[in-house]
Amino acid sequence: MPLLDDLVNNYSNKILVKIFTQVGIEIAKITDINRQILKEVTLAQWLLESARGKSDLAVNTNNFAGLKWQIPDMKGFAA
């Protein structure tokens, strides 16, 4: 599934230090090894939540993580 492949490739290449800094997480508390584990666990959870990219939520809304919040709080992030 190209969309799922793109998601995995995009996320696995992200620099989590930058993302953590943007959301206010102290990066000194998270080692490089833990960052890599976090990426792997997150991707595994997305695969599980989205039935490997085949769930209705993943297919219809590109929501692989199963996030379900109401507008306007999560507009653009969750279904």
C-alpha positions in Angstrom: 0.0 0.0 0.0 1.8 3.2 -1.2 0.2 5.5 1.4 1.3 3.3 4.3 4.8 2.9 2.8 5.0 6.7 2.5 3.9 7.1 6.1 6.5 4.6 7.3 9.3 6.1 5.3 8.4 9.6 6.2 8.1 8.9 9.9 11.2 6.7 10.1 13.3 9.5 8.7 12.0 12.2 11.0 14.4 13.7 13.5 12.5 13.2 16.8 14.7 15.8 18.7 13.1 18.6 16.6 9.6 17.2 17.2 10.2 16.8 20.9 11.5 20.3 21.2 8.5 21.7 19.4 6.1 20.1 21.8 8.1 20.9 24.9 9.7 17.5 25.8 13.2 17.8 27.3 15.4 16.0 24.8 18.2 15.4 27.3 16.0 12.9 29.1 15.6 10.7 26.0 18.7 8.8 24.7 19.3 8.1 21.0 18.5 4.4 21.6 15.2 5.3 23.2 14.4 7.6 20.3 14.9 4.7 17.9 12.8 2.4 20.0 10.1 5.0 20.2 10.0 5.2 16.4 9.8 1.4 16.0 7.1 1.0 18.7 5.1 3.9 17.2 5.2 2.4 13.7 4.3 -1.0 15.1 1.3 0.5 16.9 0.2 2.3 13.7 0.3 -1.0 11.8 -1.7 -2.7 14.5 -4.3 0.2 14.9 -4.8 0.4 11.1 -4.9 -3.3 10.3 -1.7 -2.8 8.3 -3.2 0.3 6.6 -6.5 -1.5 5.6 -8.9 -0.2 8.2 -11.7 2.2 7.2 -10.1 4.9 9.3 -6.8 4.5 7.6 -8.2 4.2 4.1 -10.9 6.9 4.3 -9.1 9.5 6.4 -5.4 8.6 6.3 -5.6 8.1 10.1 -3.3 5.2 10.8 -3.0 5.8 14.6 -6.7 5.5 15.3 -6.9 9.0 16.8 -10.5 10.1 17.4 -10.8 13.7 18.7 -13.4 16.3 17.9 -13.1 19.4 15.7 -11.6 21.9 16.3 -9.1 20.4 18.8 -7.5 17.9 16.4 -8.6 19.2 13.0 -6.1 17.9 10.5 -4.7 15.3 12.9 -7.5 12.9 13.6 -10.8 11.8 12.3 
